């Protein structure tokens, strides 16, 4: 590449170096800027550096200069402050509906919004949580496709999967495509949901976005608009979706096979399960045993039993007895 072309890029390289290598604790002196530009094959004099810095300030960059022997230039203010980016990193990392791979990609992009020195603090943030993550890498594109359907006022079609006892994906309805009118996307109970109108069933239904596959737009206009004119998303979520704090223990449950999806959704694919008989499976869960946990089990009814440890099984029975005691004398 001709030397003259490199010279044209001088101010761009200066801007990049300031963004990547400076913050309140780290500055670049005029001498360091000249030396780094030389590595790119760009010659520079002190006066030209001053002029370029001023041009960047006129452009709108918040560049400050520290005087003295160890002085230099640094970016004083950025679009995002470090505490704000830490919050965003925590949100991305703890979001169950974003896959591990996509979480890393997003966090890597967020790191570019601060200096390389401050980015190390974001790296440390990445390991503070250990969350169950979805496995469907297409969730980003699913969300985008659904929003396109809403914006274009058309129906969408997709396949929908569920988990088997062997923790394998299985398409529902033998792989037949669902056709619905998309109206609302909501993040609830740590998952992303599509709330849509099923014209054939004449009712509002919801779908886990990470369990939707091969989404495509249809030419047919959406239906069910009148059902969503005064739709209360908060009220719907409270009625439709639904855990804990207490002593952590390993609890063993015996569950009917059809609850495998519920167990995997709650505790992730790494949950320990094995067949118990033809109609039941055994699940070992690491949970905080509490009334909230027992309430979750209670919601599954007679399809699940606590068998180990004995103390937990007895405690759950006492929990149920306490509930029944409250109904004594009721008609």
GIDA-V372698 format. One record per backbone hydrogen bond with DSSP energy under -1.0 kcal/mol. NH is the residue of the N-H (numbers start at 1). CO is the residue of the C=O. If there is no record, write none. Layout:
nh = [NH	NH]
co = [CO	CO]
This chain:
nh = [6	7	8	10	13	14	15	16	17	18	19	20	21	22	23	28	33	34	35	36	37	38	39	40	41	42	49	50	51	52	53	54	55	56	57	58	59	61	63	64	66	71	72	73	74	76	85	86	87	88	89	90	91	92	93	94	98	103	104	105	106	107	108	109	110	111	113	114	116	119	121	123	124	125	126	128	134	139	142	143	144	145	146	147	148	149	150	151	152	154	155	156	157	158	159	161	162	164	167	170	172	175	176	178	180	181	183	184	186	188	191	193	194	195	196	197	198	202	203	205	207	209	211	212	213	216	218	222	227	228	231	236	237	238	239	240	241	249	251	252	253	254	255	256	257	259	260	263	264	265	266	267	268	271	274	276	277	281	282	283	284	285	287	289	294	295	296	297	298	299	300	301	303	304	305	307	308	313	314	315	316	317	318	319	320	321	322	323	324	325	326	327	328	330]
co = [2	3	4	7	9	10	11	12	13	14	15	16	17	18	26	73	29	30	31	32	33	34	35	37	38	37	45	46	47	48	49	50	51	52	53	54	55	56	61	74	72	68	66	28	64	62	81	82	83	84	85	86	87	88	89	90	95	99	100	101	102	103	104	105	106	107	110	111	20	115	118	119	120	121	122	125	96	136	138	139	140	141	142	143	144	145	146	147	148	149	220	180	216	178	213	211	170	168	164	162	160	172	173	158	156	197	195	195	193	191	188	186	207	184	205	181	203	198	198	196	194	192	208	209	159	157	155	153	224	225	228	232	233	234	235	236	237	287	285	308	283	305	281	303	279	256	257	259	260	261	262	263	264	268	282	280	280	255	274	253	272	251	249	247	290	291	292	293	294	295	297	298	300	301	254	252	252	309	310	311	312	313	314	315	316	317	318	319	320	321	322	324	325	327]
